[in-house]
Amino acid sequence: MSLAERAFNLLLGLSVLSWAMLGLTMTTEVRPLAIRAAIAGLNLVVGALILIRSRAQLHGSPASCMAGIPALIIAGWAIRIAPTDWPLQTQWLFLAGTLLAIASFVYLGRSFAILPAVRDIVTRGPYRFVRHPAYLGELLMILACCLAAQHVFSLGPILAAIPLVALRIHAEERVIATSESYTKYATQVRWRLVPLLW
């Protein structure tokens, strides 16, 4: 790994770790503690994995990287529209999505990436059932945010997120399909996101 890539990972990883701490300690934060703790836990895992991730064997093109950005923005939008007083059921749904995303990231370990890149292919844990379980967790979190708002117009983020996550998956798979081990894995695990559906 080049010095520039190590420096980038260090700065980005420490930045995301700081978000975890700030999310728990900010006195102006009004979300329920369970939601704040879930987001902090997710940021903690993401920050740590950025710090330890392995060198990419191949980076995605600028176009494939840009294809993933809108889905990230939608996730931020969803959390912003969520009310300060979440119904308990939506908190549980958010926690389930967060735990699925965290478990998926932990199984990825040093292969973790935010943008499309080829690293070692992971086939265990939730990756035995679907090829992109972290994105399923992300969609559950976005859905929970939308349902917590309890208004028909609050469904906008999830309606936008579904095709944007599909676009992100296609862009990512075009990059990682260059790996022979991923091609073999894709024949063994047919479903990308939701078993029996897609």
ZAGU-499175 format. One record per residue (C-alpha): residue number from 1; residue in three letters; x, y, z. Coordinates in steps of 0.5 Angstrom, whole numbers, plus 500, padded with zeros to 3 digits. Example, Ala and Ser with C-alpha at 12.3 -4.5 7.8 and 13.67 -1.06 7.14 Angstrom:
# residues 2
(atom 1, 'ALA', (525, 491, 516)),
(atom 2, 'SER', (527, 498, 514)),
//
This chain:
# residues 198
(atom 1, 'MET', (500, 500, 500)),
(atom 2, 'SER', (503, 507, 498)),
(atom 3, 'LEU', (504, 512, 503)),
(atom 4, 'ALA', (499, 517, 500)),
(atom 5, 'GLU', (494, 511, 501)),
(atom 6, 'ARG', (496, 510, 508)),
(atom 7, 'ALA', (495, 517, 510)),
(atom 8, 'PHE', (488, 517, 507)),
(atom 9, 'ASN', (486, 511, 510)),
(atom 10, 'LEU', (489, 514, 517)),
(atom 11, 'LEU', (485, 521, 516)),
(atom 12, 'LEU', (479, 518, 514)),
(atom 13, 'GLY', (479, 513, 519)),
(atom 14, 'LEU', (480, 517, 525)),
(atom 15, 'SER', (475, 522, 522)),
(atom 16, 'VAL', (470, 517, 522)),
(atom 17, 'LEU', (472, 515, 529)),
(atom 18, 'SER', (471, 522, 531)),
(atom 19, 'TRP', (464, 522, 529)),
(atom 20, 'ALA', (462, 516, 533)),
(atom 21, 'MET', (464, 519, 539)),
(atom 22, 'LEU', (461, 526, 537)),
(atom 23, 'GLY', (455, 522, 536)),
(atom 24, 'LEU', (454, 520, 543)),
(atom 25, 'THR', (457, 526, 547)),
(atom 26, 'MET', (454, 532, 543)),
(atom 27, 'THR', (449, 535, 548)),
(atom 28, 'THR', (445, 538, 542)),
(atom 29, 'GLU', (443, 531, 539)),
(atom 30, 'VAL', (436, 530, 540)),
(atom 31, 'ARG', (435, 523, 537)),
(atom 32, 'PRO', (433, 517, 542)),
(atom 33, 'LEU', (439, 514, 545)),
(atom 34, 'ALA', (438, 507, 542)),
(atom 35, 'ILE', (439, 511, 535)),
(atom 36, 'ARG', (445, 515, 537)),
(atom 37, 'ALA', (448, 509, 540)),
(atom 38, 'ALA', (447, 505, 533)),
(atom 39, 'ILE', (450, 510, 529)),
(atom 40, 'ALA', (456, 511, 533)),
(atom 41, 'GLY', (457, 503, 533)),
(atom 42, 'LEU', (457, 503, 526)),
(atom 43, 'ASN', (461, 509, 525)),
(atom 44, 'LEU', (466, 506, 530)),
(atom 45, 'VAL', (466, 499, 526)),
(atom 46, 'VAL', (467, 503, 519)),
(atom 47, 'GLY', (473, 508, 522)),
(atom 48, 'ALA', (476, 502, 525)),
(atom 49, 'LEU', (476, 498, 519)),
(atom 50, 'ILE', (478, 504, 514)),
(atom 51, 'LEU', (484, 504, 519)),
(atom 52, 'ILE', (486, 496, 518)),
(atom 53, 'ARG', (484, 495, 511)),
(atom 54, 'SER', (488, 492, 506)),
(atom 55, 'ARG', (491, 495, 499)),
(atom 56, 'ALA', (486, 495, 494)),
(atom 57, 'GLN', (488, 490, 488)),
(atom 58, 'LEU', (484, 494, 483)),
(atom 59, 'HIS', (480, 501, 484)),
(atom 60, 'GLY', (474, 502, 481)),
(atom 61, 'SER', (474, 508, 475)),
(atom 62, 'PRO', (471, 515, 477)),
(atom 63, 'ALA', (465, 513, 474)),
(atom 64, 'SER', (464, 507, 478)),
(atom 65, 'CYS', (466, 511, 485)),
(atom 66, 'MET', (461, 516, 483)),
(atom 67, 'ALA', (455, 511, 482)),
(atom 68, 'GLY', (456, 510, 490)),
(atom 69, 'ILE', (455, 517, 492)),
(atom 70, 'PRO', (448, 518, 491)),
(atom 71, 'ALA', (446, 512, 496)),
(atom 72, 'LEU', (450, 515, 501)),
(atom 73, 'ILE', (447, 522, 501)),
(atom 74, 'ILE', (440, 519, 501)),
(atom 75, 'ALA', (442, 515, 507)),
(atom 76, 'GLY', (444, 522, 510)),
(atom 77, 'TRP', (437, 525, 508)),
(atom 78, 'ALA', (433, 519, 511)),
(atom 79, 'ILE', (437, 520, 518)),
(atom 80, 'ARG', (435, 528, 517)),
(atom 81, 'ILE', (428, 527, 516)),
(atom 82, 'ALA', (427, 522, 522)),
(atom 83, 'PRO', (423, 525, 528)),
(atom 84, 'THR', (426, 526, 535)),
(atom 85, 'ASP', (421, 522, 538)),
(atom 86, 'TRP', (421, 515, 534)),
(atom 87, 'PRO', (416, 510, 535)),
(atom 88, 'LEU', (419, 504, 539)),
(atom 89, 'GLN', (418, 499, 533)),
(atom 90, 'THR', (422, 503, 528)),
(atom 91, 'GLN', (428, 504, 533)),
(atom 92, 'TRP', (428, 496, 533)),
(atom 93, 'LEU', (428, 496, 525)),
(atom 94, 'PHE', (433, 501, 525)),
(atom 95, 'LEU', (437, 497, 530)),
(atom 96, 'ALA', (436, 491, 526)),
(atom 97, 'GLY', (439, 494, 520)),
(atom 98, 'THR', (445, 497, 523)),
(atom 99, 'LEU', (447, 490, 526)),
(atom 100, 'LEU', (446, 487, 520)),
(atom 101, 'ALA', (451, 492, 517)),
(atom 102, 'ILE', (456, 492, 522)),
(atom 103, 'ALA', (456, 484, 522)),
(atom 104, 'SER', (457, 485, 514)),
(atom 105, 'PHE', (463, 490, 515)),
(atom 106, 'VAL', (466, 485, 521)),
(atom 107, 'TYR', (466, 479, 516)),
(atom 108, 'LEU', (469, 484, 511)),
(atom 109, 'GLY', (474, 485, 515)),
(atom 110, 'ARG', (480, 488, 512)),
(atom 111, 'SER', (477, 487, 505)),
(atom 112, 'PHE', (472, 493, 507)),
(atom 113, 'ALA', (471, 499, 502)),
(atom 114, 'ILE', (466, 505, 501)),
(atom 115, 'LEU', (468, 505, 494)),
(atom 116, 'PRO', (468, 500, 489)),
(atom 117, 'ALA', (475, 496, 489)),
(atom 118, 'VAL', (478, 489, 489)),
(atom 119, 'ARG', (480, 486, 495)),
(atom 120, 'ASP', (480, 479, 498)),
(atom 121, 'ILE', (473, 476, 497)),
(atom 122, 'VAL', (469, 474, 503)),
(atom 123, 'THR', (464, 468, 503)),
(atom 124, 'ARG', (462, 467, 510)),
(atom 125, 'GLY', (457, 470, 515)),
(atom 126, 'PRO', (452, 474, 512)),
(atom 127, 'TYR', (455, 473, 505)),
(atom 128, 'ARG', (453, 466, 505)),
(atom 129, 'PHE', (446, 468, 503)),
(atom 130, 'VAL', (446, 475, 499)),
(atom 131, 'ARG', (452, 478, 496)),
(atom 132, 'HIS', (451, 485, 499)),
(atom 133, 'PRO', (448, 484, 506)),
(atom 134, 'ALA', (451, 491, 508)),
(atom 135, 'TYR', (446, 494, 503)),
(atom 136, 'LEU', (440, 491, 506)),
(atom 137, 'GLY', (442, 493, 513)),
(atom 138, 'GLU', (443, 500, 510)),
(atom 139, 'LEU', (436, 500, 506)),
(atom 140, 'LEU', (433, 497, 513)),
(atom 141, 'MET', (436, 503, 517)),
(atom 142, 'ILE', (433, 508, 511)),
(atom 143, 'LEU', (426, 505, 512)),
(atom 144, 'ALA', (426, 505, 519)),
(atom 145, 'CYS', (428, 513, 519)),
(atom 146, 'CYS', (422, 514, 514)),
(atom 147, 'LEU', (417, 510, 518)),
(atom 148, 'ALA', (419, 514, 524)),
(atom 149, 'ALA', (417, 520, 521)),
(atom 150, 'GLN', (410, 517, 520)),
(atom 151, 'HIS', (408, 521, 514)),
(atom 152, 'VAL', (407, 519, 507)),
(atom 153, 'PHE', (412, 524, 504)),
(atom 154, 'SER', (417, 521, 508)),
(atom 155, 'LEU', (417, 515, 504)),
(atom 156, 'GLY', (422, 519, 499)),
(atom 157, 'PRO', (428, 517, 501)),
(atom 158, 'ILE', (427, 509, 501)),
(atom 159, 'LEU', (423, 510, 494)),
(atom 160, 'ALA', (430, 514, 492)),
(atom 161, 'ALA', (435, 509, 496)),
(atom 162, 'ILE', (432, 502, 492)),
(atom 163, 'PRO', (434, 504, 485)),
(atom 164, 'LEU', (440, 508, 488)),
(atom 165, 'VAL', (443, 502, 492)),
(atom 166, 'ALA', (441, 497, 486)),
(atom 167, 'LEU', (446, 502, 481)),
(atom 168, 'ARG', (451, 502, 487)),
(atom 169, 'ILE', (451, 494, 487)),
(atom 170, 'HIS', (451, 494, 479)),
(atom 171, 'ALA', (457, 499, 479)),
(atom 172, 'GLU', (461, 495, 484)),
(atom 173, 'GLU', (460, 488, 481)),
(atom 174, 'ARG', (463, 491, 475)),
(atom 175, 'VAL', (469, 492, 478)),
(atom 176, 'ILE', (469, 486, 483)),
(atom 177, 'ALA', (467, 481, 477)),
(atom 178, 'THR', (474, 482, 474)),
(atom 179, 'SER', (476, 478, 480)),
(atom 180, 'GLU', (476, 470, 478)),
(atom 181, 'SER', (474, 468, 486)),
(atom 182, 'TYR', (468, 473, 485)),
(atom 183, 'THR', (465, 470, 479)),
(atom 184, 'LYS', (466, 464, 482)),
(atom 185, 'TYR', (462, 466, 489)),
(atom 186, 'ALA', (457, 470, 484)),
(atom 187, 'THR', (455, 463, 482)),
(atom 188, 'GLN', (454, 460, 489)),
(atom 189, 'VAL', (451, 466, 492)),
(atom 190, 'ARG', (445, 468, 487)),
(atom 191, 'TRP', (442, 473, 490)),
(atom 192, 'ARG', (445, 480, 491)),
(atom 193, 'LEU', (441, 483, 496)),
(atom 194, 'VAL', (434, 480, 498)),
(atom 195, 'PRO', (434, 472, 498)),
(atom 196, 'LEU', (429, 470, 493)),
(atom 197, 'LEU', (428, 477, 490)),
(atom 198, 'TRP', (434, 480, 487)),
//
